[in-house]
């Protein structure tokens, strides 16, 4: 891992949150559940610049519960206010988003 292209933003026993640049992409590795979803939310909020959607790669997540899915999909916000764009969704993540009716909602504004 090169310090000028990747930086660890948060880690606990279950998940690593890594910033990759350029362009900025947040990589999630491990598991997100109720024990770490609030810290994940804070970390993502601190990483977002307030402009373009924050790109979050969930392909290396091995587990995500409903609390983590809420952090990532932002279902409580109107579509135009969603600021996270998920990439590399696993089949299980897609299925959960579909079951909750949040899959379309998880796709924030497209990147320019």
KOLDOSE-268722 format. One record per residue (C-alpha): x, y, z. Coordinates in steps of 0.001 Angstrom, whole numbers, padded with zeros to 6 digits, always signed. Layout:
REM residues N
XYZ...
//
This chain:
REM residues 112
+000000+000000+000000+001536+003313-001107+001000+006270+001233+000465+008706-001647-002331+006660-003257-004031+004922-000299-004743+006026+003246-006441+004198+006095-009343+006338+007349-010787+003979+009956-010392+000434+011164-011755-001784+013872-011775-005541+014393-014248-005991+011526-013747-003341+008861-011065-001239+007191-012075+002000+005462-009437+003026+002923-009260+006152+000761-007763+005619-002701-006702+008545-004868-006930+009770-007556-009830+009944-008091-011095+009588-004543-012711+006207-003934-013487+004787-000519-012812+001058-000256-014599-000962+002445-012965-004254+003453-014503-006679+005950-017845-006454+007744-020204-003605+008592-022835-004079+011282-024460-002208+014137-021175-002141+016084-019372-000020+013485-021996+001477+011151-022175+004809+012996-018404+005260+012825-018545+004334+009148-021185+007026+008643-018989+009621+010397-015930+008570+008382-017792+008788+005069-019280+012184+005965-015799+013534+006813-014479+012212+003487-017137+013842+001317-016246+017278-000059-019851+018414-000425-019779+018404-004224-019753+015301-006387-020981+012022-004903-018532+010083-002767-017664+006849-004578-017732+003856-002200-016466+000451-003355-018278-002326-001441-016843-005254-003409-014570-006379-000541-017306-006362+002106-018035-009901+003274-021057-008872+005362-023297-005834+005756-026366-005688+007999-029344-003350+007755-027657-000606+009809-024698-000621+007415-026950-000749+004391-028789+002348+005626-025470+004198+005939-024515+003277+002376-027868+003609+000580-029095+006788+002349-032765+005744+001904-034115+008558+004104-032811+011262+001745-034544+012374-001443-032686+011058-004513-031240+014474-005389-029650+014758-001923-027950+011360-001871-024205+011865-001814-022865+008293-001915-022383+006336-005141-021865+002605-004597-019676+000601-006970-018715-003082-007188-021812-004256-005338-021737-007982-004634-024715-010117-005694-025774-010380-002039-025611-006593-001591-027665-006091-004757-030233-008594-003497-030518-006852-000113-030930-003459-001785-033558-004929-004107-035446-006542-001206-035504-003211+000647-036470-001315-002498-033309+000787-002208-031262-000364-005198-032194+002548-007461-031887+004861-004491-028351+003622-003768-027161+005066-007066-026536+008709-006278-026054+011308-008996-023823+009949-011765-020225+011073-011892-019433+013620-014569
//
